[in-house]
């Protein structure tokens, strides 16, 4: 089975396809001046782009891991997530408080999806 890597960089590929599964790296906002809602919207738009590039979509997400730098931001992040996620195809999900590599980043999301 072929492995296809999308948007490779010096450390990682943003998406990797193997068989009928798509693995996304942890995605953070590029505009870290936005608040938690703005950063979450940007991250989810990037997830949409990467999944489409790999022949998938948010309705096919199997699992999501979300890291927030302050667990008090979970509520506002969830407001954006709930508007975005496919309510008929909810993935398994975890939300964890953690330090992120960029101190200005407030949220990072990683998903695995089927094609």
Protein Blocks (a to p, Z undefined) as FASTA:
>chain_A
ZZddehiafkbcfbdcehjbccddddddfblmbcfklmmmmmmmmmmmmmmmnopafklc
fbdcdddfblklmmmmmmmmmmmpcfklcccddddddddfblkbcbdcdddddZZ
